[in-house]
Amino acid sequence: MSATATETSPTAAGGITPQLSTDYLNRHSEALMLLEMVPLDREIVGDLKAWRALGYVEHFAISPLRCAGEAMAAYRALDRREAEGFEQLCAAMDRLVYTATALLDEMPTEEDPALIVDVASLSLRRLIARATAFINANGRGQAAYIDAGAVQADIDTLMAS
């Protein structure tokens, strides 16, 4: 049985707007950390292959965190436009991780993975920063809106290397 926002947070119980949680971004930060370790140990690609994307609500639905109910309530309270922007941002992060992983997995062992890792890491850091800004602003502002063309250009750069 999952707790509701009012059961998990004194702020929600006190009538204050529930807050989004950056705990969700730990999934992407983990992928970034693994990605950046690949040049040191190519076997880490196996760990990246095991990484799975999970949506914000799904993450908190299985989370043991006390704030999970509040985090889901805050997400459900977002305007559709903000939620869609955030979902697109998260999908871009997921595609980037999966694309970099596939490229690294297919790369011959004698080749240096540094270029793929550098491009993917830089792009993923930028996307995580935008997602963090969105969450810290509790879904307000332009942080979730991404330039799909710029993200695709980063992915294309990875594919071309």
N, C-alpha and C positions, 0 to 999 in steps of 0.2 A: 504494500500500500504506500503510495507516495503522499508526501505532505503537501498541503496547499501553501501558498505564499504567506498567509496569515499565521500558519503554524510554524513556519521556519524563520520568520524575521520580525523583530520588534518594529522595524520601520514600516513593513507592510501592515502590521497590526495597528500601528499608530496613524494610518491613513496617508502616509507618505508613499509616493510612487515607487513601485518595485524597481530594482536596478538590474541591468544586464550584468553579466559576469565574464571577466576575461579568462576565467578558468578554461573556457572552451578553446581558447587559442593555444593552450598547452599542447594540443594535438599537433598543430602546425609547427609550433616551436620544436617539438620532438623530431618531426620530419626534417626541419632545418638543421638541427644538431647532427642527425644521422648523415644527412647530405654532406655537410661540411667535414665529416670524418672520413668520407670515402677515399680521398687521396692518400690518407694514412693507412687505410685497411680496406681493400676492395671487397672483402667478405661482408662488409656492412651493407652492401647492395641487397643482400638477402633480408636484412632487417627492414630496409626501405620497401622491398617487395611485399613484406607482411603488413606494412602500414595501411590502414583503411580510413577513408574519409567518413565522417559522421556529421550530420547536421546539428545545429545548435540545440534544438529541442530534443533530438534523440540523445545527444550527449548528456544533457541534464536529466533526462528521463531515467538514465541508468546510473547517474552520479550519486555517490553517498554524501555529497556535501550538504550541509544544513541549508545553504542558500539556494539549492537546486530549484525548489518550488518557486521561489521569488524570481529567479533568473528566467524560468519558463514563463511566468506571468508577465514579466517585463517584455519579453519577446513577443508574446501574444498581443500585448497592448500597442505594439508599434503600428504606425500607419502602414498600409500595404506597400506603398512606394518605398519606404525605408527598409522594410523587411525584404522586399525583392532586391533592392540594391545590395543589402548585406549578403543575401543568398548568392547573388552573382559574384560578389567579392570572394566569398568562401569557395564557390565553384572554381573560380580562377586559381585560388591557392591549391585546391585539390588537383586540378588539371596540371598545374606546374609541377607538383610533386610526382604525379604519375608519369608525366612526360620525361622529366629528368631521370626518374628511376628506370624507365624503359630504355632510354638512351645509354645510361650507364651499364645496364644489364647486357645490352647488345655490343658494347664496346669491347674490342679485343684487349686482353690483359696487358699487352705490350704498349698500348696507347695510354697517354696521360689524361686522366679524367678532369684535370684542373679547370679547363675552359668551361665545360658543362657545369661543374660545381660552382664556379665563380658567377656565371650568368644566372643560373637558377637560384643560387643563394641570395644574390642581390635583389632579384625580382621578388622572391618570397619574403625577404625582410621588409621590402616596401609594402607589400600587400598586408603582411601581419601588422605593420605600423598603422596602416589605414583602418584595419579591423579593430585594432586597439583603440584608436581615436574614436571610432564609431561607438564602441562599447562604453568607453569612458564618458562620452557625451550622452549616454543612454539613448542612442538612436537619433539624436538631433544633429542637424548640420549635413554637410556634404561628404563626410568621410567615407561613406560606403560606396559612393558613385565612382566607378572606375572607368577608365578609357579602355574599352574592350579592345580597340585597335592596338594600344600600347602593350597590353598583356599578350595579345596574339603575336605581336612583333617579337616580344621576348621569347615566346615559345618557338616561333619560327627561327630565331637566332640559335636556339638550342638544337633544333632539328638540322640546321645547316652545318653545325660544327662536327 
